[in-house]
Amino acid sequence: MTDTKKTNVVVVGAGAVGAMALWQLSKQPDLEVVGIEQYGRVHSHGSYAGESRVFRTAVHEGGSYVPMIQRSRELWRTLEKESGREIYREVGCLSIAPEGFPDLLVAMRTIEDFELPHRMLSNEELRKEYPQHLVSDEDIAVFDEQGGGLRPEVAIMSALELAEANGAKLHFNTTVLEIESRSSGVIVRTTQGTVHADRVVIASGSWSTRLMPELQDLLRIQVIGLTWLLPRNPALYAPERFPAFLRDVGDVHFFGAPSFDGYAFKACTNPKWPVYRDVEGVPTSHSREELIRIGQRAVELFDGVSPEPVRESVHHCAYTPDRLPVVDRSADERIITVTGLSGHGFKFAPALGEYAAQLAAGLTPDIDERFSLASRLQALNTLGPYQGGGH
Ligand SMILES: Cc1cc2nc3c(=O)[nH]c(=O)nc-3n(C[C@H](O)[C@H](O)[C@H](O)COP(=O)(O)OP(=O)(O)OC[C@H]3O[C@@H](n4cnc5c(N)ncnc54)[C@H](O)[C@@H]3O)c2cc1C
């Protein structure tokens, strides 16, 4: 006799990973899929918020990320096709730094190992082709041709709509308070009642330690601020002329994206904010002094910009010490956890969402074993302090 009962999978959090997992899970006809999000549909509190995210294939983190990023690139294109929306502007990504800068060397090694489409720009070429960047004589650049800018809010809205169209049930303004695994299934207690599930995907980002105290030693909440600057000639900073970028000048790291709104472009560098254990108490805006400093720095690095950031916002993200994510399934195979995207994980959220969906469906995808919780906790003993940065 065939058992026709569908497996019920609950996804906690409809942010970057949760939305992508819901989209993938909803494609599997033998699953009943439920998403639970503490805020509304596509909100401003998640680590994904803030108009754009840098996408790079020539990653500074080294080659082990490249297959995951290439799979994500395919999935970003699939999401665009299925939703009919533009999500990924492949305008390229410039990494600018003095010749020999360590992150640049890793990016170049990754390019060589994976034969990634790219261009090396000498100081002269950089000045000629991208006069928007005011560079010093030591600076060179690597142009990652498959890099660019992602539209995070549009991506999440699209994935959630597609999941719903495929039959997933989404509950907003509902907080998951507790998850209890029993031999018969998982009990998910929320502010709006209790849900019984066969499997649960925890994709709760910066809030993960609240549901999984075992992550408390591993995850730290780091603050990341965003600022937008007003150029006198916006056309120079339009996506057609101005790629996404990472810039290292001494110990100052800038990252940003072209103007998507038509009047300002994103250029951000982060003050030295403390590291937090919980989102409670994390700053929600820059101070006046911080904005003045960022503006002054920007004027030195970008041509024709006003020193006053015209928009700003402050966000947070859950970090592991070496910035590798956690992707794991509990011993009873009922609870799947994906978290710790460490300030650079939006670009590969579709691949992580796909892993989560495969694990929830009982499959065993080929995942980097360093992402397991046991390996992450073990690494705690050998790793140095938490690194900031990202993108
Ligand atoms: C300012 C900033 C800039 C960044 N820039 C880049 C970049 O350029 N490129 C890049 O690749 N990455 C970048 N990142 C990193 C990337 O955006 C994040 O790593 C990614 O969004 C994290 O995804 P997530 O799904 O883990 O968390 P989120 O996207 O925050 O999603 C978690 C969701 O879970 C919900 N939730 C939490 N707890 C509960 C609960 N108990 N019940 C119900 N719902 C719950 C939250 O409300 C949220 O919606 C940046 C991050 C920040 C903050």
PDBQT file of the ligand as one rigid body, heavy atoms in Angstrom, charges set to zero:
ROOT
HETATM    1  C1  LIG A 401      24.906  45.494   5.214  1.00  0.00    +0.000 C 
HETATM    2  C2  LIG A 401      25.276  44.159   4.653  1.00  0.00    +0.000 A 
HETATM    3  C3  LIG A 401      25.927  44.099   3.432  1.00  0.00    +0.000 A 
HETATM    4  C4  LIG A 401      26.223  42.861   2.877  1.00  0.00    +0.000 A 
HETATM    5  N1  LIG A 401      26.806  42.810   1.645  1.00  0.00    +0.000 NA
HETATM    6  C5  LIG A 401      26.913  41.630   1.008  1.00  0.00    +0.000 A 
HETATM    7  C6  LIG A 401      27.349  41.590  -0.336  1.00  0.00    +0.000 A 
HETATM    8  O1  LIG A 401      27.659  42.614  -0.929  1.00  0.00    +0.000 OA
HETATM    9  N2  LIG A 401      27.417  40.376  -0.941  1.00  0.00    +0.000 N 
HETATM   10  C7  LIG A 401      27.051  39.220  -0.312  1.00  0.00    +0.000 A 
HETATM   11  O2  LIG A 401      27.116  38.165  -0.920  1.00  0.00    +0.000 OA
HETATM   12  N3  LIG A 401      26.627  39.231   0.979  1.00  0.00    +0.000 NA
HETATM   13  C8  LIG A 401      26.538  40.408   1.641  1.00  0.00    +0.000 A 
HETATM   14  N4  LIG A 401      26.070  40.450   2.916  1.00  0.00    +0.000 N 
HETATM   15  C9  LIG A 401      25.707  39.214   3.600  1.00  0.00    +0.000 C 
HETATM   16  C10 LIG A 401      24.306  38.690   3.294  1.00  0.00    +0.000 C 
HETATM   17  O3  LIG A 401      23.405  39.720   2.965  1.00  0.00    +0.000 OA
HETATM   18  C11 LIG A 401      23.821  37.904   4.502  1.00  0.00    +0.000 C 
HETATM   19  O4  LIG A 401      24.843  36.991   4.846  1.00  0.00    +0.000 OA
HETATM   20  C12 LIG A 401      22.545  37.125   4.229  1.00  0.00    +0.000 C 
HETATM   21  O5  LIG A 401      21.489  37.991   3.902  1.00  0.00    +0.000 OA
HETATM   22  C13 LIG A 401      22.162  36.293   5.455  1.00  0.00    +0.000 C 
HETATM   23  O6  LIG A 401      21.053  35.504   5.110  1.00  0.00    +0.000 OA
HETATM   24  P1  LIG A 401      20.218  34.722   6.197  1.00  0.00    +0.000 P 
HETATM   25  O7  LIG A 401      19.101  34.044   5.488  1.00  0.00    +0.000 OA
HETATM   26  O8  LIG A 401      21.131  33.931   7.059  1.00  0.00    +0.000 OA
HETATM   27  O9  LIG A 401      19.627  35.871   7.152  1.00  0.00    +0.000 OA
HETATM   28  P2  LIG A 401      18.474  36.921   6.808  1.00  0.00    +0.000 P 
HETATM   29  O10 LIG A 401      18.516  37.281   5.391  1.00  0.00    +0.000 OA
HETATM   30  O11 LIG A 401      18.549  37.999   7.837  1.00  0.00    +0.000 OA
HETATM   31  O12 LIG A 401      17.140  36.090   7.065  1.00  0.00    +0.000 OA
HETATM   32  C14 LIG A 401      16.776  35.620   8.348  1.00  0.00    +0.000 C 
HETATM   33  C15 LIG A 401      15.264  35.724   8.454  1.00  0.00    +0.000 C 
HETATM   34  O13 LIG A 401      14.815  34.947   9.543  1.00  0.00    +0.000 OA
HETATM   35  C16 LIG A 401      13.789  35.676  10.208  1.00  0.00    +0.000 C 
HETATM   36  N5  LIG A 401      13.717  35.142  11.570  1.00  0.00    +0.000 N 
HETATM   37  C17 LIG A 401      14.723  35.111  12.494  1.00  0.00    +0.000 A 
HETATM   38  N6  LIG A 401      14.319  34.498  13.633  1.00  0.00    +0.000 NA
HETATM   39  C18 LIG A 401      13.025  34.130  13.435  1.00  0.00    +0.000 A 
HETATM   40  C19 LIG A 401      12.070  33.464  14.247  1.00  0.00    +0.000 A 
HETATM   41  N7  LIG A 401      12.370  33.049  15.487  1.00  0.00    +0.000 N 
HETATM   42  N8  LIG A 401      10.824  33.252  13.748  1.00  0.00    +0.000 NA
HETATM   43  C20 LIG A 401      10.523  33.656  12.467  1.00  0.00    +0.000 A 
HETATM   44  N9  LIG A 401      11.395  34.310  11.662  1.00  0.00    +0.000 NA
HETATM   45  C21 LIG A 401      12.634  34.521  12.130  1.00  0.00    +0.000 A 
HETATM   46  C22 LIG A 401      14.292  37.111  10.133  1.00  0.00    +0.000 C 
HETATM   47  O14 LIG A 401      13.299  38.063  10.397  1.00  0.00    +0.000 OA
HETATM   48  C23 LIG A 401      14.823  37.163   8.703  1.00  0.00    +0.000 C 
HETATM   49  O15 LIG A 401      13.805  37.492   7.795  1.00  0.00    +0.000 OA
HETATM   50  C24 LIG A 401      25.847  41.675   3.550  1.00  0.00    +0.000 A 
HETATM   51  C25 LIG A 401      25.229  41.748   4.800  1.00  0.00    +0.000 A 
HETATM   52  C26 LIG A 401      24.938  42.979   5.347  1.00  0.00    +0.000 A 
HETATM   53  C27 LIG A 401      24.259  43.043   6.696  1.00  0.00    +0.000 C 
ENDROOT
TORSDOF 0
